Amino acid sequence: MWRRGAHGDAAHHLPTSGGPSASSASSSGAAGAARRRKRPGLSCRPSHLFFALVVALFTASLLVVWQLLPIGDAAEGDGEAPPRPEEGGGVTRFSASRVALRAVDGESRLDAARSERRWWAGHSPVRLALVVGSMNIDAQSLMLATLAKSLTSLGYEVEVSFLAISFYPGCLSGEVLAFADGKARDIWENICHVQVVNYTSVKVVDWSKYNGVLLSSLEGRKVVSILMQEPFQSLPVVWLIHEDTLGQHVRSYAELHESIPNIIEDWRAHFNACAYVVFPDSFLPLLYAPLDVGNFLVISGSPVDIWAVKRSSHSQENKRKQHGIKENDVVVLVVGSYLFFDELPWDYATVMRASAPHILDIAKTKNLRVQFIFFCGNGTDAYNSAFQEFASRMGFPDGSIKHFSMTHDIRDLLMFVDVVIYGSLRQEPSFPPLLLRSMSSEIPIIAPNLTCITKYVTDGVDGFLFNSDDPSTVALAFTRILGDKRLLDTAYSVALEGKLLSKNMLAYDCITVHIMLLESVMHYPSNAKLPSSVSKIQDRTWLWDPFEMKAALENGSLEDESHSNTRIIDVLLGEFHLNNQTFSSDSGDTYDYPSLSDWNDLSEIDERVERPLLSWDEVYKNARKSERLKPEGNERDEGELERTGQPVCIYEIYNGEGAWPFLHHGSLYRGITLSKGGRRPRSDDVDAVTRLSVLDNLYYRDRLCELGAMFAIANRIDTVHKLPWIGFQSWRAAGSKVSLSRSAEETLEETMTEEYSEDVIYYWAPMDMDQSSDFWSMCDSLNAGHCRSLFEVAFRTMYGLPEGVAALPPMPNDGGYWSTLHSWVMPTPSFLKFVMFSRMFVDSLHSLNENSTDPASCLLGTSQPEKRHCYCRILEVLVNVWAYHSGRKMVYLDPATGSIREQHPLDDRNEMWVKFFDFTLLKSMDEDLAEEADDGMHAGNDQWLWPLTGQVFWPGIADREREEKYLKKLDKKLKNKVKLLERQKSGYKQKPLGQ
């Protein structure tokens, strides 16, 4: 149970000032003073007066604190009662993160995107992935469906992914189960796109196509595990948690820590990977407090309270008998804020002490007996004893007060109470959830006129309000409720109006706050069509009609969440048991496994056994066998053997473990990783960082992206690639459903086997373009409107063109496809020429950025991920400019059917800048840069990227190496000649052999 520190118990054992030690100290002080000369006018030294004053003040403060502490047997209980808080305040429940006081950090990124005044057109909608654990007819589905509808109306593209949970063999259930989609699927399909995934297929979801992820269940832990890996780590995640299952489980962690190790650390890591973890009320973060990493947030207004009332069946008489309450008694439930879970209800005392005598007098005149139920506290023995002492001071008659802790089910109490008083006088950030549930239960409420309450409730219409500055006005509210032996009709009418109001009272605020939270964490890229403002939301109610109609058609009431909670905890425990369980035999037999000493004895016996000598052939055979069985980090030799005789190898570029499920296997493909040491196990993937050291720098690796992997392959290409054709494909191609099918692969291999042409490029991932857009306008939309301007400046700088000469290569708008996602195949010599051009262009583009170390200085992106990967989008389309103006034949290969169709025919190209892409010119420019690097002409220039992106070579280097080799040979000859002369001079002469 929840406990506070032991400071209350320690205060009962503070020493007093009248003990023997004090008397002995005073006597020794007096004797010392008598031996000293006294000052005139003073009976003792000033230090003694100061010490006596301090002791007196300390004793007085202890007496004051002693009077404020509640009297109770705190030492013998499960916890200690806390001291009374200061006036008007108190320690909140969320000591680690203070969730109730935490606001959304930062401004809306959507507002920041609008303030940039984008003059380019956006083509892609803002996509949001909504991951739900079930599609049942429950409160969570109601809220999420309403949220999805509002997001769709604003212009977001929402895609709902339903996790079909299944158990694995060896888990707690011991069987394989699959749960259906749920009865609300057709409601979801009328709002947005829906797809059903299980724990296996969720790995092959391309999360990079979304701008944000919204999780709505603890079952989304598997998704968070995937998003914690590269390349999805920068994707913002908001996790909505409505279940208390995990929180209750964490409370019992002390008993389960041996069977489920590191559960708290694991969940904290998953919560830390999210931008925010959102709860619908202030009670749930209390249960999850051990998992708080500083990103907990409370957004109230969820329809769960109204939903719970709709599900409950009232049996007032039975409930009253169970709690010992008579039929004619008026039961008053006193509730307060969830934020002071461990505190004694001192503000309750202020309200009740001022109004209780008047309430009892009114009830006496009306011939009514009033029972008070206090719903507060944590339920520990220390708290209960402190509450009894607290209640005795308020002057209520014996037997008229009952106490229930906040861990008790509030629905049980609302079934039989007549009036609800909200006794907390502290301002809260939102409407109190206990008050909302009371209104939805059609119970008249009495509440203070706080701002968060008067915003929704009107006095005398939806509830009864009293002056928070004068708590005695509560009695006036009771005069408007109590009648002769029953409540007045006014109370029932007000309660009915409150119920009708509560149904949709917080719907608009709840939805808008959720959308504003998403706007503060989601990224809005350059090519995004910005959605409308949250103020444009029209619907201000929950989607009650389709859910209630669906429940009526199913001939059943609204569903309960109990079986869902049971399923969730089974999944959680099953997953941990799957990772930590040691499987035993089905028969239950126990085995006596050999210990370490037993193995040592066996090895000693094995050494003493006499073995026959083997022949040399047998020794060689065993040695070769051991070499074959020797485990290796990768099997590159085997992979090269599979590709022997093939015309092409396609290198799939990836970064991080999260991209592994999107990669292909087989002799046609070979992976290349941009993360150091991130190769797939037992594969012959290429480590790009090892082949090109500049990629070890995270800054350059993020800016070059997939083109950096191409530079790594081109660097001394003979050591890794020896085939006539070479191809590349981003891992995103499989996620975007544009990777090659089996028929397309066969077509590609047959085409390359039949004919060989150096001037052709095959590509299969087309650029998304509409009829009104051309190549450069699409490039502008992908690069914050600066694509053509920066491309022109970089091209001009690369070739040294004057200002008056055009420097932007023209690209036609003939309706043909252009290549994206680095998914293409070309002859290996053509690839080396493309890399030669790309290295110089990237260096020229990089030289334009004066402050390259500052990501904010990037002009080719608007969002943080785009600024981090600054050059990636312009380099992704660079191959089109090179292939078009260098006179290459451009062929589109349909990835699904394998059909081939030429794009931008050579005969129709009227404006090709062939002279700028001529290999002789590019080769001379490459040699000039190599000569400059060899001579150290750019020493100390950190902006010069060209020497870092590949091999530096010019004829002078070969001449120098040849000359150095010749000089070494001459030097060796000279040393041998000197050595021979020294031997002859010393008279040493070797005797002939055999003498």
N, C-alpha and C positions, 0 to 999 in steps of 0.2 A: 504493500500500500504506500501511498505518498506520505513522506515524512520530511520534516525540516531538520535543521541542525540541532545539536544538543545544548544550545546556549540557554534554553529555558531551564533545563535540569541543573546546569552548573550554577545558575543564580541562586538555587535553594541552599547551596553549600558555601556561600561566601562568608569569610570570617568576620566576626564583630570586633568592635574597638574596645571591649571591656575584658579581654582575656588576660591570663597571667603574663603572657609575653609583653603585653602593653604596660602592665604595672611594673614589671622588672625594668623595662626600658626607661620608664619615667623616673624610677628611683636612682638608676645609675646616672641619668642625665642630671638630676638634682645634686648628687654627690660631686659630679664633675664641676657643676656651676659653683658650688661652695668653695672649691679649691682655687677658683679664678677670681680675679678682681672684677667686681660688678661696676657697670657704668652708671653714672648718676641719672636718676629719673626712670630707669628701666629695671624691672624685677628679674629679667632673663635676657638672653641674647636675641637679636632680631631674627636670626635663622630659626630659633625655636618657635617664635611667634608665627613665622611663615609656615613651618611644618604643622603646627597645630591648626592653622586655618585650612590648610589643604586636607588634613584628616577630617575636619568637621564638614567641609564641603563634600568630600567623597562619601562620608557616612550618610549625609542628607540625600545625596543622589541615589544611593542604594535603597534608602527607604522609599523614595518616590517610585523607583523601578519595581520594588517589591509589591507596592500597592497596585501597580498596573498589570503585573503578571497574573494570569488566571490561576486560580487555586484548583489543583487536581493532582491525581496520582500519575504524573507524567513519566516518572521513572519506571513504572511497572508496565506501561503500555507498549504498543508497537511503535509509537512515535511520540514526539513531544509537541505540545500545543504552542503555537507561535505567540510572541508578544503582540500587544495591540499596535496596529499601524499608526503612523502619524495622521493627523487630521487631514482629510481630503485626499489621501494617497494610499499607498500600499505596494508591496512587492508583487509584481505580476507573476503569473505562473510560468512564463517562458523566460527563465533566468538566463538561458544560454543565448537566445536570439531576440527576445522581446518581440514576439510575432505580432502582438496586438498593436504595437507602436511602430511597426515597420511599414514603410510605404514602398511603392514601386520606384526603383532607382532609375534616374535618368529620364530624359524627355522621350516623347514618342518618336520612334525612328520613321514612322510614316509622315509625321509633321516635318521632320528634318528633310525627308525626301521631297516633300512638296515645296519646301522653302528653296530648294536648289533650282527651281524654275527650269525643268527639263524641256529643252526645245526640240528634242528628238522624240520620235514616236516609240511607244512601248508595244511590244508584240506578244509577250507571254503573260498570262495571268499569275497572280501571286498564289502559290499552291500551299495548302496546309494539309498535313496528314493527321487525321483524327483516329487514334487507335483505341478501340473499345474492347472490353473483355466479354461483353454479352450484349445481345439485342433483345433482352427481356422487356416486358412492360413494367418498368419500375421508375423510381424518381430520378435515378441517374440518367437513364435513357431519355426521359422527358426533358431534363435540363440540357443535355448534349444535343438533342435534336433541335430544340429551340435555338441554341447557340449556333448550330450548323446552318439553320435556315437564315438567321440574321447575317452570318458571315457571307453566305451565298448572295443575299440581296445587296450586300455592299460591293460585290465584285470579286470576292475570293473564290478560288477553286478548291473546294473541300473534297477530300477523298477519304472515306471511312474504311478502315481495315479492321475486320473482326478477327480476333484471335480464337481459333478453335483449339481449346486446350485438350491435350491427351496425356495420359499417364504412361510412364515407361515401365517395362518389367523391372522389378526390383524396388519400386517405390512402395509407399505405404499401402496402397490399395492392392497391389500385386496383380493388377489386370489392366487391360487396355480399354479405355473409355473415350468416347467422342461426344461432345455436347452439340446440340443443334444450334442453328443461327439464332433463333429466338423469334417470338411472335411479332416483334416490331420491325422486322426487316423491310416489309413493304412500305412502312412509314419512312424509313431511312432512304429507300430507293426513290421515293418521290421528292426527296430533298437534294441528294447528291449521289455521287458514284460510290458503290459499295463493293468491296472485295473481301473474300474470306481466305485467311491464311492460317496455317498452323505453325507450330514451333520449328518445323523443318523448312517450310517455304518462306518464312519471314526473313531468312538469311539472304534470299535472293531478291529482296525488294531494294530497288535503287533509291535510297533515302536522299541522295544528293539532288534529286529533281525537285524536292520540296524546299520551301523557304522556312518552314518551322514544323515541329511535331508537337501534338497535344495528346498526351496519354491520359486515360481516364480510369485506370484500374491498377491494382497491385500486380495484376497479371502482365502488365507492360514491362515488367522487370527484364524480360528477355530482350525486348526492343532496346532498352537502355543499355544492356550489355553490348549490343551491336553498335549502338551510337557512341559508345565510349572508345571505339577503335577508329583509327584512320581508315578511310578518308572522311569520316562522318563527325569528327569531334567538334567541328565548328558549327554544326547545326544546332540552333536553339531549341531546347526541349522544355515544355511546361508539363508538369505531372500533377494531375488532379486526383486526390485521394479522398474517397468518401467512406472507406471501410475502416473499422477499428480493429480488424483482425490481426494485422501485423503488430499494432501497438499493444494489444493484449498479450500477444505472443512474446514481445520483447520484455514485458514485465515479468514473465516467467523464465527469462533467460538464465537466471542463476541456477535453476534446476536442470536446464537443458544444455549447458555450455559444454558438457563432455560429449554429448551425442551430436551436437551441431556446432562445431567450432567456428569462430570468427564471423558469426552471423551479423553482429552489430557493425563490425568494420566493413563487411561486404555491402550491407545496405547503406551505410554512410557514404561509401564510394559511389554507389549508384545515385543517391540523392545529390551528391556533390557534382555529378555530371549534368545536372539539370540547371536551367536558369532559375526556375522557381518550383517549389513544391507547394501546391495550393490545397487548402482545407476549407470545407464549407462552414465550419464554426470554430470557436475558440477552444473547444474541449478536445478535439482530436490532436492538435499539436502537443497537448500535455502528455498524451499516451506515447507520442512519437518523439518526445524530448531527447532521449538518448541518441537519436539518429539525426538531430538537427545539426547542420553544417553552416547555418547562417542564411539559408535561402527559403525558410518557411514563410508562408504568407496565408492570410485568412481573407477569403472573399465570401461574405455572408449572403444570404438571400436564396439559397438553394431550396427547391420545393420539397426537400426530404421531410421537413416537418409537417407540411400539409399532406404529403403522401402517407405518412405514418398515421395520421388521424383518419384518412379515408379507409385505411386497411383495418383499423381497430374496430372491434365490436363492443359496444358499451354494455356493461352489466353492472350498473351502479349499485344495486342492492347487495349483490354477492361481494363486491369489493368493500363496501362499507362494513359488512359483517366480518370479513377477514381482518380488517384493521380495528375492530372494536368501536365502530362509530354508529350511533343510533340513526334511525331513518330521518327524524326531524331536525337533526343537528345541522347547523350551517358550518361547512368546512371551508376554511380560508387557507389557501396555499400561499406561502411567502417565498418568493424566489428572488434571485439577484443575478449578478454577473458571473459568467464562467471564469473571468480573468483573475479571481482571487480564490482559487481552489483551496488553498491551505489556510486562508485567513478566517478568523472568527467574524461573523457578520455584524461588525460594529455599526455600520450604517443602518442595518436592520433595527438595531437597538434604538438608534435615534428616532426612527420612524415609529416603531411600535411603542416605545416608552411615552412618546408624545400623544399617541392616538389610542393605545389600548384601553385606558380607563373609559374614554368616551365611547369606544366601540362596545365595551361590555355593558355600559349603561344603556346604550341604544338597544342592544340585544335583550337586556332585561325588561325594558319597557315593551318590547315587541314579543315577549314570551318565547325568546329563542335562546338556544344553547350553542355557543360558538366554540369550534375546535380549530386550533392553529397548527399547521404543518409547515415546518421550516425545511426547505430543500437547499442544503448548503454543506460545505465541508468535504473532507476526504474519508470519513468513516472509521478512522483509527480510534483505538481506545483512549488515547490521550486527547484527541479532538472531542470525543463524546463526553468525557469527563469535564473538559473545559466548557463545552456547550451547556451542560447541566448547570454549572456555576453561573454561566452567562445568563441562562434563562431565568434562574431564580431571582436575578436582580431586576428583571423587568416587571415583576409583580403580577404574573398571571396565576390564576387558580391552579391548584394541583390537578393533574390529569388533562389539562386543556392544551397541552403542547406536545407535539410529536416531532421527531427529527429523522430525516432521511438524507443520506449522503448523495453527492452528485453522481456517484457511480450507479445509483439506483435508476431503474427505467422510469423516466418521467411519464411515459404513457400510462403506467399503472396508476399513478396519482391523479392524472387528469380525467380518469374515468369516473371519479366520484366526488371531486371537489366542486364547490359552488362558486367561489370567488378566488381570483388570483391577484395578489398584491406584489408589485415589483418594488422591492424595498431598497434597491441600490440607488444612491444619489450621485454616483460618479458618472461623468460624461464618458460615453463610449463612441467608438468610431462608426458604429453601424447599429441598426435596430436589433435589440436583444433577441436572440433565437428562442429563449424560453417564453418570452412574451408573445412571439409569433405563433408558437405551437399552442399556447393557451387560447389565443384568439381563434385559431383554426379549429379548436375543440368546442367552439361556441360557448365559452365561459366568459362572463364579464370580467374585465381587468380594471385594476386601479393602479396607476403609474404616475411617477413624477413628471412634471412638464419639462423634461430635458429636450434638448434640440433634436437628438436622434429619434425621439418618440413623437414630438409634436410635428415633425416633418410629414408624418403619415397619419397619425391618429388625431381626430377632432373630439374635443371634450363633449360628452353627452350624446355623441353620434356613434362613434366606433368604440369608445371606452370612456373611463372616468379618470380625469387627471387631477392631481393635487399640486400645490405649490411646493417645489423642492426646498425653498428657503424657509417654509413654515410647515414642518411635517405634521403638525396637529390638524391640518386641513384634510387629512385622510378621513377623519371622522365625518366630515361633511359629505365625502363621497359615499360613505356607508349609509347615510341618511337617504341617499337617492337610490339605494339598492335594497335595503332590508325593509320588509313589510311585516304584517302580522302573520307569524308562524311560517313565512315563506318569503321568497324574493319578489320584489315588485315586478310588474309587467314591463316597466321601463328597462329593468336590468336584462330581461330576456330579449327585448327588441334591440337593445344596444349590443348584446352578445351576438345576435344574428347578423347585424350590420358589420360587426368586427370580423365574423367568419367570412362573409362575402368579400370584405376588403382584403383579408389576409391571403386569399387565394392567388391573387396576382399582384400583391402590393409591392413586392421586391423584385419582380421579374425583370423590369426594365433596368433597374440599377445593377442587378446581378449580371445580366448579359453585357451591358455596356462596360462594366469594370473588367470582365473577362476579355472583351475585345481590346480594351485599352492596354491590358497587360500584354496581350499578343503583339500589339503595335509597338510596345516598348522593347521587345526582345527579337522580333522577326527582322530579317534582312530583306531589303527591297532593292534588287539588282537593277542595273541600268536598263535592261530590256523589259522590265516589268510594267504592266499596266496598273497604275496605282489605284487601289480601291477607294470608295467614297468614305467620307468622314463618318465617325460613329454617331454623329448627331442626325444622320439620315435614316436611322433605324425607325421603321414605322410600327412594328409590332411591339406592344407593351404587355403582353400576356404570355403565359406558357401555352404550349400546344396541348391543352387538355382534351380538345375534341377528338382528334384521331386516336389518342391513347385510350380515352374512355369508351369510344365506339369499338375499338379493337377488343377491349376487355369485355364489353357486352356481347360481341359476336362470338367470343371464345367461351361464353357462358361461365365466366369465372370472375372472381374479384381481382383487384390489382395484386400483382405478385409480391411475394415476400422476398427479402434479401437474405434470409437465413441459410437457404441451401447454397446461395452464391458465396456467402462467407465461408461455409464449410468447404466448398470446392476450392476457394482461393487458398485456404490454409493447407489443404491437402496438396495443392500444387507447390506451395512454398516449401513445405516439409519434404515433399517427394523429390524436389529438385536438389535440396541440400543432401538428402539421403542418397541420391544418385551419385553425388560427387564425393561423399564421405563414407558411404556404407561399405562394409566388407561383406561380400555375399557369402552365405553359408549354404550348406547342402539342404535339399528339400526334405530329406529324411530326418534331419535334426541330429545326425550322428556327429560326435566330436572326434577330432583327429589329433594325434600326438605328433605335431610337426617337429622335425629335428632342430635342435638348438645349435648355437654357434660352436659349442664344444664338441657336439656330435659331428659337425662337418669337419672340424679340425682333426678329430680322430680318424675319420674316413680318409682325409687327405694323407695323413701319416701312413696309414695302411697301404694306400695306393702307391706311395713312394717306395715301399719295401717290397712290393710284388716284382718278381723277376720277369722281364719282358724279353722276347727274342729280338735279336738285332735285325734291322730292316735293310733292304738293299737300297742303293742310291736311287734307283727308279722310284721306289716306294716313298723315299724321303722327298724327292722332287714333286711327286704327285700330291702328297699331303701338304706341301708348302703352297702349291698352286691352289689347292682346295681352300686352304685357310685364307689366301688372298681374295678369292672369290667371295667368301663368306664374311669378309671383313666389313663392318658397317662404315659407311662414309656419309659425310654431310649432304652431298648431292651425287647423282649418278650422271655426270656430264658425258662421260664416254658412252654410256648406253643411249643417251638422248641423241648424241651425234651419230651414232650408228643407225638409229631409226630414221634420221633425216638424210642418210646417204642415198644419193641418186634422185632426190626430189628437186624440183626446179625452184621452190620458193619456201621461205620460212617467215611466218608472221609473228612479230614480237608484240605481245600484249603488255601494255604499260599499266602498272598499278602502283599504289602507294598505301601500304597498310594491310593488316589482316582482314579488315572488313571487306576488301575487294576480292578476296580469294574465291568466294562462291561464284563470281562472275567470270572467272577465267576458264579457258578451255584446256582440254587434255588431248594429247595425240601428237603425232609427228609433224603436223602442219603448224602447230603453235608452239611458242616458247615465251615464257614470262620474263619480264624485266622490271625489277622493283626499284623505286626511287627512295625507299627507306633503307637505311643501312642495316644489314642483317635481317631484313624482313622478307626473305625468300620463303617460299612454301617448302615444307619438309619433304624430303625424298623427291626432289625435282631438280632439273638442270636450269633453273631460272638464272638470269644474269643479274648481278648486283651492279647497278649503274654507279653507285657511289664509289665502289672500288675501282671502276674503270675510269672515272672522271672525278678528280678530287674536289673540284669546285662545287659539286653537288653535296659535299659534306657540310657546306655552309647552308644553313636553313634559309637564309635570306635569298640566295641565288636559286636554291632548289624550288622555293615557292614561286619565284618570278619566271623561271624558265618552264616549269611544269613538264609536260610530256616531251617537249622539244629537248629538254636536258637529257632524257633517256636516248633520244636519237643521236645527240652529240656523243654520248658514251659509247654507243655502238660504232659510230663512225671513227672514233679514236682507236687507231690501229685495228681496223676492221678485220684484217686477215686472221687475227687470233680468236675471233668469235664467230665470224660469218664467212662462208666460202661458197655460197650458192649464187647462181646467176641472177635471181630475183630476191627482193627483200620487201617486206611489208610491215606495217604497224597497225595497231588497233588499241584504242583506249578501252579500259575496263568498263567505261560508261556506255560503250556501244551495246553490250549485252543488257545492261539495265534499261537502255532506251529502246530495246527490241529492234536494233538495226545491225546486229551481228550476223555473220554469214551462216546460212542454213547449210545442210549437207549437200543439197543440189547446187547451191552457189559455190561451195568449195570445189566440187567436182568440175564445174564449168571453168572456174579459175585455173585449176591445175591443167585441164585439157588445153585451154587456150595458150598457156605458157609453154606447154610441151610442144605444141604444133609449130608455133612461130615465135621468133625472138626479135623484138624491136626495142631499141634503146630509147626511142622517143614516144613512149606511151605511159600513161598512168591510169590505173583502175581504182575506183573508189566507190564506196557503198553506204556512206552515212551522209545524206544530203543536208544542206542548210535549210532550215525552215524559213520560207519566204512567202509573202503574199503577192498578189498581182501588182500592187502599187509600190513595191519596194525593189530597189536594185541592190547590187553587191555592197556598195559603199554606204548606203543608208542603213542596211542591216548591220554592217560593221560598226557604224556609229551607235546604233542602239545597243550593241553589246559592249561598247567601250565608252560609255558616258558622253557620247556625242563628239569625242575627240579622235576618232579613228583616222579619218582621212586627213585631218590637219597634222597630227603627229606622224602619220605614215609619210606624208609629203615632206615634212621637215627632216625626218630620219633618212629618207631616200636622197634628199638634196645633200645632206651632210655626208652620206656614204660615198657619193660620186663627186662631191665638190662642185655642184652645179651653182651657177650664179642665181641671184634672186629673180631675174626676169624670165628664167626658163621654167617651163612646167615640170613638176616633179612628182605628180600623182599619176601612176599608170592607169589608163582608162580600162574599165571593166564593163562589158556589154550587158544589157538587160534583154536577152533573147529568149527568156523563159527556160533556160537550161539549169541543170543542177550544179551546185558548188559543193566542195568537200568540207566536212567538219569532223570533229572528234578524232583527228589524226588517224583515220581509217582508210588506208590506201595501200597499193602495191605498185612498185616500179622496178626497173632493172637496177642492179646494184651500182653500176657506174653512174646512172642518173641520180641515185640517192646521194652519192658522194658530192656530186655537183650541187645538188640542192642544199646539202649541209654547208658547203663552202659559201654559198650565197647567204644562207640563214645566219651563219656566224658573224658575218660582216654587218648584216642588217641589225641583228640584236645588239651588237656593240654600238652601232650608231644610235639606235633607239635608247640604249642605256645612257649614252653620253649626254642626252638631252635633259636627264634628271639631275639637276645640280645637287639636291639634297636627297641622295638615293637611300640613305639609312632611315629616313622618315617615311613610314607607310602612308601617312596622310598626304604626302606630296604627289602621289600617283594621280594623274589626270585621266587615266583610262578606266576608272571605276568609281562608283558612288558608295557602295556598302563596304563594310570592313573586310569580308572575304574577297571582294573584288580588288580592293586596294592591296591586300596581302598577295594575291596572285595577279600582279599588275599587268604583265605582258602576255599572260596566257591566252586571252581571247583573240588578241590581234595576231599572235603567232599561230593560232589554230587555223586561220584562214590564209596564212602566208603562202602555203603550198599552191593555192589557186592562182595567185599573182605570178609566181615563178613558172608554173606549168603553162599558163596561158601565154605569157609574153616570151617564153623561151621556145615556143613552137612545139610543145608536147601534145600528143594526141590524148584527149581527155575522154575516158570511157566510164559510164556509170553502170555498175553491176547491181542489179536488184538483189538485195540480201535474202529475200524470201523465195523468189522463183528462179534466180540465177540467170535471168535474161540480161543481155548486154546491149547498150545503146550509147552511141557516141554523143558527146555534149560539146557545144561550141565548136563546130567543124572548122578545120583549118582554112578551108576556102572562104569562109564567112568572116574571118578575122581581118578586119580592115585596119585596125590601129594597134598593131603589136610593136612593142618597144624591144625589138630583138637585139639591138646594139648594146643595150644595158645588161642583157642577160647572156651575152655571148661568153662561152667558156674561156676563150683566150683572154678576154678582158678581165673576167673574174679571177683567172689564174694569176695574171700579172698583179692584180690588186692584192691577192692573198700573199704573193711572194714579197710585195712591198711591206705589208704589215709584219710578215715574219722577219724581214730584215731589220725593221725598226725594233721589234722585240729582241732580236739577237744582239743588236747594238746598244740596247738599254736606253733608247731615246725617250721612253716614258717612265723612267725610274721614279718611284714614289707616287705615281698616279693610281689611286685606288679605283678610279672610274673606268679604267681600261679593262674591259671584260674579254676582249677577243683572245688574248693568249691563254686564258683559263678554260676556254670552251673546246679545245682540241689540240691537235698536233701543230707545232710550229716548225715549218720547214721552208727553206729556199735553197737554191743551188749553192750559195756561199757556205751553208752549213755542211753540205756534202763535200765540198772542196776542202774545208777546214778539217773535217774528220778524216779525209783521205791523207791530207798533209800530216796530221797528228799521228796517224797510223804509220806513215812512212818514216817520220822522225823517230818514233819508238823503235822501229825496226833497225834504223841506223844506230841508234843509241845502244841497242842490244848487241849489235855486231861489234861496236867499238869496245864495249865492256868485255866481250869474249876475247877480243884481240889483246887488250891490256892484261887480262888474266893470264893468257898464254905466254906473253912476254915476261911477266913476273915469274912464272914457273921456270922458263928457260934461263932467266937471269940468276935464279937461286940455285941452278945446277940440278934440279930435280929431274929425274928421268925414269919413267916407268919401265920396269924390267919386263922383258917379253914373257908371255905365258908359256909354261912348260919347262922353264929353266930353273 
